[in-house]
């Protein structure tokens, strides 16, 4: 997602990460930093904020960031740990009269059903949840059958960008 945002011209990308002890959060934050580096953008620690994983956590994190950075430029885009956090961001931005995607782009992760119902519809990342669940059951059954043996290596599933209306080129690029 961050590669997509930088390709559109976004440079100040706020990442509302999940709990810093969650594996998914750690990996998304690592990917965020790697995509910035690949785009030649210097990492700004003020643009990486732990938020948690709920709608309310997203609301609180963005509200706190906006308060702490009052008078400073908005980020060009916000990449959220998951769709729930993104929903909270959309609410705060709407309450503050900040238009998505005209003033700031917002993206989530998970492609929940609700992502299709927000206004604007949420750009997000889809995971193959059914395949992930099936493979988890297979691995569990294999581990039960072969108790005491070495754990299998991590399994990485491909993700897919789901482009909707909440992300577009930043105003300066248009």
Protein Blocks (a to p, Z undefined) as FASTA:
>chain_A
ZZmmmmnopabdcdddddfkbmklmmmmmmmmmmmmmnopacdfklpccebjcfklmmmm
mmmmmmmmgoiacdfbdcdfblmlmmmmmmmmmmnopacfkloccddehjaaklmmpccd
dddddddfklmmmmmmmmmmmmmmmghiacdddddddddddddfkbccdfklZZ
